[in-house]
């Protein structure tokens, strides 16, 4: 997985009743766009250091969805 500052991460809910979440990449800590990423979640503003798993999709800044 590779992301840049400004990209969005879409984290799919893993269990029934858990909704998808989006987070904006604030800082890339790994080399060449690799995780971990410092992110801010859109729904509650919480900031965290994140190493996304297979349930996460990168939406690159400027992409159409």
N, CA, C and O atoms as a CHARMM CRD file, in Angstrom:
* protein
*
  260
    1    1 UNK  N      0.83900  -1.17200   0.00000 PROA 1      0.00000
    2    1 UNK  CA     0.00000   0.00000   0.00000 PROA 1      0.00000
    3    1 UNK  C      0.88500   1.23700   0.00000 PROA 1      0.00000
    4    1 UNK  O      1.88600   1.31000   0.71300 PROA 1      0.00000
    5    2 UNK  N      0.49200   2.20600  -0.81600 PROA 2      0.00000
    6    2 UNK  CA     1.20900   3.47700  -0.86300 PROA 2      0.00000
    7    2 UNK  C      0.20100   4.61300  -0.81000 PROA 2      0.00000
    8    2 UNK  O     -0.83200   4.58000  -1.48000 PROA 2      0.00000
    9    3 UNK  N      0.51500   5.61100  -0.00800 PROA 3      0.00000
   10    3 UNK  CA    -0.34000   6.78800   0.12100 PROA 3      0.00000
   11    3 UNK  C      0.53700   8.01700   0.27700 PROA 3      0.00000
   12    3 UNK  O      1.72300   7.92400   0.59200 PROA 3      0.00000
   13    4 UNK  N     -0.07700   9.17000   0.05000 PROA 4      0.00000
   14    4 UNK  CA     0.59600  10.45700   0.19800 PROA 4      0.00000
   15    4 UNK  C     -0.23500  11.34800   1.10900 PROA 4      0.00000
   16    4 UNK  O     -1.41500  11.08800   1.34500 PROA 4      0.00000
   17    5 UNK  N      0.39100  12.39700   1.61400 PROA 5      0.00000
   18    5 UNK  CA    -0.33700  13.37000   2.42800 PROA 5      0.00000
   19    5 UNK  C     -1.49900  13.91500   1.60000 PROA 5      0.00000
   20    5 UNK  O     -1.32400  14.29300   0.44200 PROA 5      0.00000
   21    6 UNK  N     -2.67600  13.95200   2.20200 PROA 6      0.00000
   22    6 UNK  CA    -3.87400  14.43300   1.52200 PROA 6      0.00000
   23    6 UNK  C     -4.75200  13.32700   0.98600 PROA 6      0.00000
   24    6 UNK  O     -5.92700  13.56000   0.70300 PROA 6      0.00000
   25    7 UNK  N     -4.21000  12.11300   0.83500 PROA 7      0.00000
   26    7 UNK  CA    -5.01600  10.97900   0.40000 PROA 7      0.00000
   27    7 UNK  C     -6.00100  10.61100   1.49500 PROA 7      0.00000
   28    7 UNK  O     -5.82100  10.96900   2.65900 PROA 7      0.00000
   29    8 UNK  N     -7.04100   9.89300   1.10900 PROA 8      0.00000
   30    8 UNK  CA    -8.02800   9.37800   2.06100 PROA 8      0.00000
   31    8 UNK  C     -7.88700   7.86700   2.14000 PROA 8      0.00000
   32    8 UNK  O     -7.62700   7.19900   1.14000 PROA 8      0.00000
   33    9 UNK  N     -8.06200   7.34500   3.33200 PROA 9      0.00000
   34    9 UNK  CA    -8.11200   5.90900   3.53600 PROA 9      0.00000
   35    9 UNK  C     -9.55800   5.55100   3.84900 PROA 9      0.00000
   36    9 UNK  O    -10.16900   6.14000   4.74100 PROA 9      0.00000
   37   10 UNK  N    -10.10500   4.58500   3.11500 PROA 10     0.00000
   38   10 UNK  CA   -11.44400   4.08000   3.36400 PROA 10     0.00000
   39   10 UNK  C    -11.28100   2.75000   4.07400 PROA 10     0.00000
   40   10 UNK  O    -10.77900   1.78500   3.49800 PROA 10     0.00000
   41   11 UNK  N    -11.70800   2.70200   5.32800 PROA 11     0.00000
   42   11 UNK  CA   -11.58800   1.50300   6.14900 PROA 11     0.00000
   43   11 UNK  C    -12.96500   0.85600   6.22400 PROA 11     0.00000
   44   11 UNK  O    -13.88600   1.40900   6.82500 PROA 11     0.00000
   45   12 UNK  N    -13.10200  -0.32200   5.60900 PROA 12     0.00000
   46   12 UNK  CA   -14.37900  -1.02700   5.59100 PROA 12     0.00000
   47   12 UNK  C    -14.65800  -1.64400   6.95700 PROA 12     0.00000
   48   12 UNK  O    -13.75200  -2.17200   7.60200 PROA 12     0.00000
   49   13 UNK  N    -15.91800  -1.57500   7.39600 PROA 13     0.00000
   50   13 UNK  CA   -16.32900  -2.20900   8.64400 PROA 13     0.00000
   51   13 UNK  C    -16.11900  -3.71100   8.55700 PROA 13     0.00000
   52   13 UNK  O    -16.38500  -4.32100   7.52000 PROA 13     0.00000
   53   14 UNK  N    -15.64700  -4.30300   9.63200 PROA 14     0.00000
   54   14 UNK  CA   -15.33500  -5.73700   9.62800 PROA 14     0.00000
   55   14 UNK  C    -16.43500  -6.62100  10.17900 PROA 14     0.00000
   56   14 UNK  O    -16.43700  -7.82900   9.94300 PROA 14     0.00000
   57   15 UNK  N    -17.36400  -6.03700  10.90700 PROA 15     0.00000
   58   15 UNK  CA   -18.43400  -6.82900  11.50300 PROA 15     0.00000
   59   15 UNK  C    -19.78400  -6.21500  11.15300 PROA 15     0.00000
   60   15 UNK  O    -19.86900  -5.05200  10.76100 PROA 15     0.00000
   61   16 UNK  N    -20.83800  -7.01800  11.30200 PROA 16     0.00000
   62   16 UNK  CA   -22.18100  -6.53900  11.03700 PROA 16     0.00000
   63   16 UNK  C    -22.47700  -5.35400  11.95600 PROA 16     0.00000
   64   16 UNK  O    -22.24100  -5.41400  13.16300 PROA 16     0.00000
   65   17 UNK  N    -22.99000  -4.29100  11.37100 PROA 17     0.00000
   66   17 UNK  CA   -23.33100  -3.10900  12.14100 PROA 17     0.00000
   67   17 UNK  C    -22.20500  -2.09100  12.26000 PROA 17     0.00000
   68   17 UNK  O    -22.43600  -0.96600  12.70400 PROA 17     0.00000
   69   18 UNK  N    -20.99300  -2.46700  11.87100 PROA 18     0.00000
   70   18 UNK  CA   -19.87200  -1.52300  11.93100 PROA 18     0.00000
   71   18 UNK  C    -19.79600  -0.80500  10.58400 PROA 18     0.00000
   72   18 UNK  O    -19.68400  -1.44800   9.54000 PROA 18     0.00000
   73   19 UNK  N    -19.85600   0.50700  10.60500 PROA 19     0.00000
   74   19 UNK  CA   -19.86500   1.27800   9.36400 PROA 19     0.00000
   75   19 UNK  C    -18.44100   1.52500   8.84500 PROA 19     0.00000
   76   19 UNK  O    -17.46400   1.42800   9.58600 PROA 19     0.00000
   77   20 UNK  N    -18.36000   1.84400   7.55900 PROA 20     0.00000
   78   20 UNK  CA   -17.08000   2.22400   6.96400 PROA 20     0.00000
   79   20 UNK  C    -16.64900   3.56700   7.54200 PROA 20     0.00000
   80   20 UNK  O    -17.48600   4.38900   7.91600 PROA 20     0.00000
   81   21 UNK  N    -15.34100   3.78200   7.61300 PROA 21     0.00000
   82   21 UNK  CA   -14.79700   5.05200   8.10200 PROA 21     0.00000
   83   21 UNK  C    -13.78700   5.57000   7.08900 PROA 21     0.00000
   84   21 UNK  O    -13.13900   4.79000   6.39100 PROA 21     0.00000
   85   22 UNK  N    -13.65900   6.88300   7.01500 PROA 22     0.00000
   86   22 UNK  CA   -12.63300   7.48900   6.18600 PROA 22     0.00000
   87   22 UNK  C    -11.70100   8.30400   7.06700 PROA 22     0.00000
   88   22 UNK  O    -12.10100   8.86100   8.09000 PROA 22     0.00000
   89   23 UNK  N    -10.45600   8.35600   6.64000 PROA 23     0.00000
   90   23 UNK  CA    -9.43900   9.11200   7.36400 PROA 23     0.00000
   91   23 UNK  C     -8.53200   9.79200   6.35400 PROA 23     0.00000
   92   23 UNK  O     -8.21400   9.22000   5.31200 PROA 23     0.00000
   93   24 UNK  N     -8.12000  10.99900   6.65900 PROA 24     0.00000
   94   24 UNK  CA    -7.19400  11.72900   5.79500 PROA 24     0.00000
   95   24 UNK  C     -5.77300  11.49200   6.28000 PROA 24     0.00000
   96   24 UNK  O     -5.49500  11.54600   7.47800 PROA 24     0.00000
   97   25 UNK  N     -4.87000  11.22800   5.32600 PROA 25     0.00000
   98   25 UNK  CA    -3.46000  11.03300   5.65900 PROA 25     0.00000
   99   25 UNK  C     -2.84100  12.40300   5.94100 PROA 25     0.00000
  100   25 UNK  O     -2.83700  13.28600   5.08200 PROA 25     0.00000
  101   26 UNK  N     -2.31800  12.56500   7.16300 PROA 26     0.00000
  102   26 UNK  CA    -1.66800  13.81000   7.57100 PROA 26     0.00000
  103   26 UNK  C     -0.15400  13.73100   7.42300 PROA 26     0.00000
  104   26 UNK  O      0.50900  14.73200   7.15000 PROA 26     0.00000
  105   27 UNK  N      0.38400  12.52000   7.60700 PROA 27     0.00000
  106   27 UNK  CA     1.83400  12.32200   7.54800 PROA 27     0.00000
  107   27 UNK  C      2.12300  10.87300   7.18300 PROA 27     0.00000
  108   27 UNK  O      1.45700   9.95400   7.66100 PROA 27     0.00000
  109   28 UNK  N      3.12500  10.68000   6.33200 PROA 28     0.00000
  110   28 UNK  CA     3.57000   9.33500   5.94400 PROA 28     0.00000
  111   28 UNK  C      4.85100   9.04600   6.71400 PROA 28     0.00000
  112   28 UNK  O      5.84600   9.75400   6.55800 PROA 28     0.00000
  113   29 UNK  N      4.83000   8.01600   7.53600 PROA 29     0.00000
  114   29 UNK  CA     5.97900   7.67900   8.37600 PROA 29     0.00000
  115   29 UNK  C      6.90200   6.65800   7.72000 PROA 29     0.00000
  116   29 UNK  O      8.08600   6.59700   8.05400 PROA 29     0.00000
  117   30 UNK  N      6.37900   5.84800   6.78300 PROA 30     0.00000
  118   30 UNK  CA     7.17600   4.83000   6.11300 PROA 30     0.00000
  119   30 UNK  C      7.92700   5.39900   4.92000 PROA 30     0.00000
  120   30 UNK  O      7.78300   6.57200   4.57600 PROA 30     0.00000
  121   31 UNK  N      8.72600   4.54900   4.30000 PROA 31     0.00000
  122   31 UNK  CA     9.50200   4.95600   3.12600 PROA 31     0.00000
  123   31 UNK  C      8.67900   4.81000   1.85000 PROA 31     0.00000
  124   31 UNK  O      7.92100   3.85200   1.69900 PROA 31     0.00000
  125   32 UNK  N      8.83000   5.75900   0.93800 PROA 32     0.00000
  126   32 UNK  CA     8.18900   5.70800  -0.38100 PROA 32     0.00000
  127   32 UNK  C      6.68300   5.52300  -0.30800 PROA 32     0.00000
  128   32 UNK  O      6.11100   4.77800  -1.10300 PROA 32     0.00000
  129   33 UNK  N      6.03300   6.19400   0.63900 PROA 33     0.00000
  130   33 UNK  CA     4.58100   6.14700   0.74700 PROA 33     0.00000
  131   33 UNK  C      4.02000   4.95400   1.49900 PROA 33     0.00000
  132   33 UNK  O      2.80700   4.74800   1.52000 PROA 33     0.00000
  133   34 UNK  N      4.88400   4.17100   2.11300 PROA 34     0.00000
  134   34 UNK  CA     4.44300   2.98300   2.84800 PROA 34     0.00000
  135   34 UNK  C      3.98100   3.35900   4.26000 PROA 34     0.00000
  136   34 UNK  O      4.38700   4.39000   4.79700 PROA 34     0.00000
  137   35 UNK  N      3.12700   2.51500   4.85800 PROA 35     0.00000
  138   35 UNK  CA     2.70200   2.75100   6.23700 PROA 35     0.00000
  139   35 UNK  C      3.87600   2.66300   7.19400 PROA 35     0.00000
  140   35 UNK  O      4.93800   2.14900   6.84100 PROA 35     0.00000
  141   36 UNK  N      3.68400   3.16300   8.40100 PROA 36     0.00000
  142   36 UNK  CA     2.44900   3.67300   8.99900 PROA 36     0.00000
  143   36 UNK  C      2.15800   5.11500   8.58000 PROA 36     0.00000
  144   36 UNK  O      3.02500   5.84200   8.09600 PROA 36     0.00000
  145   37 UNK  N      0.88500   5.49300   8.79200 PROA 37     0.00000
  146   37 UNK  CA     0.41400   6.83100   8.46000 PROA 37     0.00000
  147   37 UNK  C     -0.18500   7.49000   9.69200 PROA 37     0.00000
  148   37 UNK  O     -0.86400   6.84200  10.48900 PROA 37     0.00000
  149   38 UNK  N      0.07500   8.79000   9.83900 PROA 38     0.00000
  150   38 UNK  CA    -0.65400   9.57000  10.83700 PROA 38     0.00000
  151   38 UNK  C     -1.90800  10.05300  10.12000 PROA 38     0.00000
  152   38 UNK  O     -1.81800  10.69800   9.07500 PROA 38     0.00000
  153   39 UNK  N     -3.07600   9.74500  10.67300 PROA 39     0.00000
  154   39 UNK  CA    -4.34400  10.06400  10.02300 PROA 39     0.00000
  155   39 UNK  C     -5.28600  10.79000  10.96000 PROA 39     0.00000
  156   39 UNK  O     -5.13000  10.74500  12.18000 PROA 39     0.00000
  157   40 UNK  N     -6.27700  11.46900  10.36500 PROA 40     0.00000
  158   40 UNK  CA    -7.37900  12.08400  11.11500 PROA 40     0.00000
  159   40 UNK  C     -8.67200  11.50600  10.55100 PROA 40     0.00000
  160   40 UNK  O     -8.95300  11.62700   9.35900 PROA 40     0.00000
  161   41 UNK  N     -9.46300  10.86900  11.43600 PROA 41     0.00000
  162   41 UNK  CA   -10.72300  10.28700  11.00800 PROA 41     0.00000
  163   41 UNK  C    -11.75200  11.37500  10.77700 PROA 41     0.00000
  164   41 UNK  O    -11.89000  12.30000  11.57900 PROA 41     0.00000
  165   42 UNK  N    -12.48200  11.25400   9.66000 PROA 42     0.00000
  166   42 UNK  CA   -13.43900  12.28300   9.26300 PROA 42     0.00000
  167   42 UNK  C    -14.65500  12.35900  10.17800 PROA 42     0.00000
  168   42 UNK  O    -15.21200  13.44000  10.37200 PROA 42     0.00000
  169   43 UNK  N    -15.07800  11.22600  10.74600 PROA 43     0.00000
  170   43 UNK  CA   -16.32100  11.22200  11.51500 PROA 43     0.00000
  171   43 UNK  C    -16.19400  11.85600  12.89900 PROA 43     0.00000
  172   43 UNK  O    -17.16100  12.43200  13.39800 PROA 43     0.00000
  173   44 UNK  N    -15.02000  11.76200  13.52900 PROA 44     0.00000
  174   44 UNK  CA   -14.90500  12.30300  14.88400 PROA 44     0.00000
  175   44 UNK  C    -13.64900  13.15200  15.12600 PROA 44     0.00000
  176   44 UNK  O    -13.45000  13.65500  16.23200 PROA 44     0.00000
  177   45 UNK  N    -12.80700  13.31500  14.11000 PROA 45     0.00000
  178   45 UNK  CA   -11.61500  14.14300  14.23400 PROA 45     0.00000
  179   45 UNK  C    -10.46600  13.49900  14.98600 PROA 45     0.00000
  180   45 UNK  O     -9.42100  14.12100  15.17800 PROA 45     0.00000
  181   46 UNK  N    -10.65100  12.25100  15.41300 PROA 46     0.00000
  182   46 UNK  CA    -9.61300  11.52500  16.15700 PROA 46     0.00000
  183   46 UNK  C     -8.37500  11.34000  15.27800 PROA 46     0.00000
  184   46 UNK  O     -8.49600  10.97100  14.11000 PROA 46     0.00000
  185   47 UNK  N     -7.19200  11.59200  15.82800 PROA 47     0.00000
  186   47 UNK  CA    -5.94100  11.37000  15.11500 PROA 47     0.00000
  187   47 UNK  C     -5.27200  10.12400  15.66900 PROA 47     0.00000
  188   47 UNK  O     -5.30400   9.86500  16.87200 PROA 47     0.00000
  189   48 UNK  N     -4.66200   9.35300  14.76600 PROA 48     0.00000
  190   48 UNK  CA    -4.03600   8.09900  15.17700 PROA 48     0.00000
  191   48 UNK  C     -2.90700   7.75000  14.22200 PROA 48     0.00000
  192   48 UNK  O     -2.84100   8.25000  13.09900 PROA 48     0.00000
  193   49 UNK  N     -2.02600   6.88400  14.69100 PROA 49     0.00000
  194   49 UNK  CA    -0.99300   6.28900  13.85400 PROA 49     0.00000
  195   49 UNK  C     -1.56800   4.96500  13.37300 PROA 49     0.00000
  196   49 UNK  O     -2.00900   4.14800  14.18100 PROA 49     0.00000
  197   50 UNK  N     -1.56600   4.74700  12.05700 PROA 50     0.00000
  198   50 UNK  CA    -2.29100   3.61600  11.49400 PROA 50     0.00000
  199   50 UNK  C     -1.43200   2.84200  10.50600 PROA 50     0.00000
  200   50 UNK  O     -0.76800   3.42500   9.64900 PROA 50     0.00000
  201   51 UNK  N     -1.45500   1.52900  10.63900 PROA 51     0.00000
  202   51 UNK  CA    -0.87100   0.61700   9.64900 PROA 51     0.00000
  203   51 UNK  C     -2.03900  -0.16900   9.06800 PROA 51     0.00000
  204   51 UNK  O     -2.44200  -1.18500   9.63500 PROA 51     0.00000
  205   52 UNK  N     -2.59100   0.29000   7.93800 PROA 52     0.00000
  206   52 UNK  CA    -3.81800  -0.29000   7.39600 PROA 52     0.00000
  207   52 UNK  C     -3.66700  -1.76100   7.02500 PROA 52     0.00000
  208   52 UNK  O     -2.60300  -2.22400   6.61300 PROA 52     0.00000
  209   53 UNK  N     -4.77800  -2.47300   7.18900 PROA 53     0.00000
  210   53 UNK  CA    -4.83700  -3.87800   6.81600 PROA 53     0.00000
  211   53 UNK  C     -5.53000  -4.05800   5.47100 PROA 53     0.00000
  212   53 UNK  O     -5.74300  -3.08800   4.74300 PROA 53     0.00000
  213   54 UNK  N     -5.87900  -5.29900   5.14300 PROA 54     0.00000
  214   54 UNK  CA    -6.48900  -5.60100   3.84400 PROA 54     0.00000
  215   54 UNK  C     -7.90800  -5.04900   3.68900 PROA 54     0.00000
  216   54 UNK  O     -8.45900  -5.07000   2.58900 PROA 54     0.00000
  217   55 UNK  N     -8.49900  -4.56000   4.77000 PROA 55     0.00000
  218   55 UNK  CA    -9.84200  -3.99000   4.71300 PROA 55     0.00000
  219   55 UNK  C     -9.82500  -2.49000   4.40000 PROA 55     0.00000
  220   55 UNK  O    -10.85100  -1.82000   4.51300 PROA 55     0.00000
  221   56 UNK  N     -8.66600  -1.97000   4.00900 PROA 56     0.00000
  222   56 UNK  CA    -8.50000  -0.53300   3.75000 PROA 56     0.00000
  223   56 UNK  C     -8.13500  -0.28000   2.29400 PROA 56     0.00000
  224   56 UNK  O     -7.33500  -1.00600   1.70300 PROA 56     0.00000
  225   57 UNK  N     -8.73700   0.76800   1.72500 PROA 57     0.00000
  226   57 UNK  CA    -8.49000   1.17400   0.34500 PROA 57     0.00000
  227   57 UNK  C     -7.97300   2.60900   0.35900 PROA 57     0.00000
  228   57 UNK  O     -8.47800   3.44300   1.11100 PROA 57     0.00000
  229   58 UNK  N     -6.96600   2.90300  -0.47100 PROA 58     0.00000
  230   58 UNK  CA    -6.45200   4.27100  -0.59400 PROA 58     0.00000
  231   58 UNK  C     -7.20700   4.98500  -1.70200 PROA 58     0.00000
  232   58 UNK  O     -7.33100   4.47600  -2.81600 PROA 58     0.00000
  233   59 UNK  N     -7.70400   6.15900  -1.38400 PROA 59     0.00000
  234   59 UNK  CA    -8.29800   7.04100  -2.39300 PROA 59     0.00000
  235   59 UNK  C     -7.32800   8.20400  -2.54600 PROA 59     0.00000
  236   59 UNK  O     -7.25100   9.08100  -1.68500 PROA 59     0.00000
  237   60 UNK  N     -6.59700   8.20000  -3.64200 PROA 60     0.00000
  238   60 UNK  CA    -5.57300   9.20100  -3.86100 PROA 60     0.00000
  239   60 UNK  C     -6.18400  10.57600  -4.08900 PROA 60     0.00000
  240   60 UNK  O     -7.21100  10.71400  -4.75300 PROA 60     0.00000
  241   61 UNK  N     -5.52800  11.59700  -3.52100 PROA 61     0.00000
  242   61 UNK  CA    -5.98400  12.97800  -3.63000 PROA 61     0.00000
  243   61 UNK  C     -6.19600  13.33200  -5.09800 PROA 61     0.00000
  244   61 UNK  O     -5.30500  13.13800  -5.92400 PROA 61     0.00000
  245   62 UNK  N     -7.37100  13.84900  -5.41600 PROA 62     0.00000
  246   62 UNK  CA    -7.67100  14.25000  -6.77500 PROA 62     0.00000
  247   62 UNK  C     -8.36900  13.18000  -7.60900 PROA 62     0.00000
  248   62 UNK  O     -8.82400  13.47400  -8.71400 PROA 62     0.00000
  249   63 UNK  N     -8.46700  11.94100  -7.10800 PROA 63     0.00000
  250   63 UNK  CA    -9.16500  10.87800  -7.82400 PROA 63     0.00000
  251   63 UNK  C    -10.65900  11.11900  -7.77400 PROA 63     0.00000
  252   63 UNK  O    -11.17400  11.68900  -6.81100 PROA 63     0.00000
  253   64 UNK  N    -11.34700  10.68700  -8.80300 PROA 64     0.00000
  254   64 UNK  CA   -12.81900  10.73900  -8.79500 PROA 64     0.00000
  255   64 UNK  C    -13.34000   9.45400  -8.19000 PROA 64     0.00000
  256   64 UNK  O    -12.75100   8.38800  -8.37000 PROA 64     0.00000
  257   65 UNK  N    -14.47000   9.55900  -7.45500 PROA 65     0.00000
  258   65 UNK  CA   -15.04700   8.37500  -6.79600 PROA 65     0.00000
  259   65 UNK  C    -16.49200   8.22100  -7.16200 PROA 65     0.00000
  260   65 UNK  O    -17.14700   7.28400  -6.70700 PROA 65     0.00000
